[in-house]
Amino acid sequence: MKITLEYNDIGKIRSLITNRIDELRCDISDEMQDNEDEVRKVIREYKTLLKKIDEQTQKVGVIK
C-alpha cells in the first residue's frame, strides 16, 4: 500500500519515531533492564522504519 504525505507530515512522523526511540533508550537505562533485548529489538524496528522513510523520500526527490 502506498500513501501520499506532505513534507511537514513526514517530518512529524520522523520526529515522533525518533522521540520514541529516545524514550525507549532511557527506559533501558532506567527501568527495563530485564526486558533490554526486547526493547532493543523494538528500537531496531523503529530505525528500519526511519530508513525506509528516508529512502522513499529520496526517491521522490524530497529533501530532509
N, C-alpha and C positions, 0 to 999 in steps of 0.2 A: 504494500500500500504506500502511496506517496501523498504527502500533504504539502501545501504551499504556505510558507510563513513569511511575514515581514521581517526585515533585518532586525528591527527592535525586538521582535518576539524571539528570534534566535538568540540574541544577546541575553534576554531574560532567562531563557531555558538554560543556557550555558552557565549563567550566574547561579541559578538555583542548584544545578548539579554540582558545581564547584563548591558552593556553600555546604551542601550535604556531605560531600567528601571531607571537607574540613571538620564538620561536626563529628563524623564517624572517626576521624583520626583522633580527635580529642577524647571521644568515648573510649577508644582503645587504651589510651594512656591513663585515663582517669578511673573508669569503672569496669569496662568489659574485657578484662584480661582473660577471663575464662572462655569467651567466645571470639578471641582475637582472630583466629583463622577464618571464621565465618564473616566477620566484619571486613577483613582484608579482601575476601572474595567479592563482597558487595562493592568495595571501593574499586577493584579491578573492573568490574562490570560497568560501573559509572564512567570510568576512564575510557573504556571501549566505546561507550555511547558518545562521549565527547569527541573522540577521534572520528567516529562516523559522521557526526555533525560537521566537524571541520572539513573532512574530505568532501562531503557533499556540497558545502557552501563554496569550497574552492572550485569544484566542478562547474558550478553555475556562475562563477565569477563574483561571488560576494566576498568582500574583503573584511576580515575581522578587525 
